[in-house]
Amino acid sequence: MKSTKQPAYAWYVVFVLLIAQMFSFLDRMIMGLLVGPIRESFAISDTQYSLLAGLAFSLFYAVMGLPLARIADLGNRRNLISAGIAVWSFMTALCGLAHGYWTLFAARVGVGVGEAALGPAAYSMIADYFPKSLLARALSVYMIGVTLGSGLAYMVGGAIVGYVSNMDEIIVPVLGEMEGWQLTFFIVGVPGLLISILVATTVREPERQGVTADDSYLPLSDVVSYVMAKRRAYLGHIFGISIFIMVVYALNLWGPTYFIRLFDYSPAQAGWVFGLIMIGAGTAGLLLAGALSDRLVNGGIQDGYIKVILFSMVAIIPCATALGFVENDQLAIVAMSFAIFFSAFQGGISGGAIQLMTPNRMRGQVMALFLLTANLIGLGLGPTVIALATDYVFGYDAAIGKSIALCTVVLCPLAALILWRSLPSINKLLEEQRTAEQTTNTE
C-alpha cells in the first residue's frame, strides 16, 4: 500500500513540480507571442516559424527522451528533474543570443530537454506519492503548470513585447544591442535556474511502490517487447492522444496570432486575453477532468480516464470549428475559451492512464515513449499543419481561424476513433496491472 503518512508533503511535492512544469511551458509557449517579430527579423513564413516553435523542440525529445526516462526508472528522479530545469532554462536564455534562423533552431532543440527530463520522472514520482484514489487529481494539479505556464508566457510575454517594441534601442551590459524578442527569451529563461535549486533542496525522492526484486533492471528491449505485446492498448492510447494533441498545441501556439490577425489585437492585448483564457479555462478543464476521472475510477469504472478524454475529443469539435466563422472578438473569446477548456482534459489523465497500465520499473520509459510520440506528432506536426493550411490551402494570413477549423474536423474524429477502438484492450491491461499490484502488496 502507498504511504499516506505525509499527505501534506506529497501535495507540496506536487506544487513544486507544478512550478517546474509552469516554467517548462513558459519557456516553450513564449514562441506563440513572438511570431511577428521573429518572422520580420528572419524574413520567414508561417511554416518556417512553426518548425522553430514545434519541430525544433521535438527533435531533442526524439534523441534523448528514452535515455532520460531510463534514468527516471533506475536512478534518482529528483536529481534528474533539477538538472533538466537548469539546462532548459539556460537554453531558453541562449535563444536570446541567436542572430539567424538556424542558430535559433539549434537553441530551441536544447529547450526540448525540459519535458524530456521532467515528464517521465514527475509522473513516476507522483504515482509513488499518491494512492490510486487520488492519483488523477494529483496529476491534474501538477498539469496546471501547463495552463499557468502558457498563460503567463502570453501575459508576461505580451507585456514585454509591447514594452520593448516602443524602445528605440535595447543595450544589455556585456551582450550589447539586442532586439526585443531576444531580450524576452532572457527574461523568461533565467528565473528557471532558481526553480532548479528549489527542487534539488526541498524535494525528496519517494520510495518506489509495487516493486519486486525482479524489477531491479529492465533493459529497454524488455520494455519495448512488453509494449508491443500489449500494442492494441498502448498504441491505440498513444496514437489516439497524440493526434488529438496536434489540435491542442495548434490552439496553444496560434491562439494569440489568431486574435492579432483577425481582430487587430496588439501583441500585449492578445497575450493578456489568451493568457487569461489559458489560465482560467485551461485550469478548469484540467481540474474537472481529474475530479471526474477519480469519481469514475472510485465508482468501479476502471477506464474512467479514457472515457473522459473521449468525451473531450468530441466536445471540442464545435468549439474549435467556430473559430473559423465567428465575426467579432467577443464570440471568438467564448469559442476559444471552450476549445481550450476541453483541450485541457487530457493534460493530466492521459499520462495517468499510462501509469495505471504499466509496471513501476517501466513507467518512466513507457511514459517517455508516450511523450516522445505526443511531442513529435502533437507539437512537431500540429502547429505546422495549421501553418501549411494557412500558407498553401487558404493562401492568406487571416485564414488562421479557418485552418484551425479544418484541422479540428479532420483530426479530432480520427483521434477519438483510434482511442475508442483500443478501449477493450486498455481495460484488459488495467485489470492485469491491478491484479499484479494487489498480489505484490499482499506478499
Secondary structure, DSSP 8 states (H G I E B T S, - for coil): ----S-HHHHHHHHHHHHHHHHHHHHHHHGGGG-HHHHHHHHT--HHHHHIIIIIHHHHHHHHHHHHHHHHHHHS-HHHHHHHHHHHHHHHHHHHTT--SHHHHHHHHHHHTHHHHHHHHHHHHHHHHHS-HHHHHHHHHHHHHHHHHHHHHHHHHHHHHHHHHTT-S-EEETTTEEE-HHHHHHHHHHTTHHHHHHHHHHH------SS--GGGS---HHHHHHHHHHTHHHHHHHHHHHHHHHHHHHHHHHHHHHHHHHHH---HHHHHHHHHHHIIIIIHHHHHHHHHHHHHHHHTT-TTHHHHHHHHHHHHHHHHHHHTTT--SHHHHHHHHHHHHHHHTTHHHHHHHHHHHHS-GGGHHHHHHHHHHHIIIIIIHHHHHHHHHIIIIII-SGGGHHHHHHHHHHHHHHHHHHHHHHTHHHHHHHHHHHHHHHHHHHH-
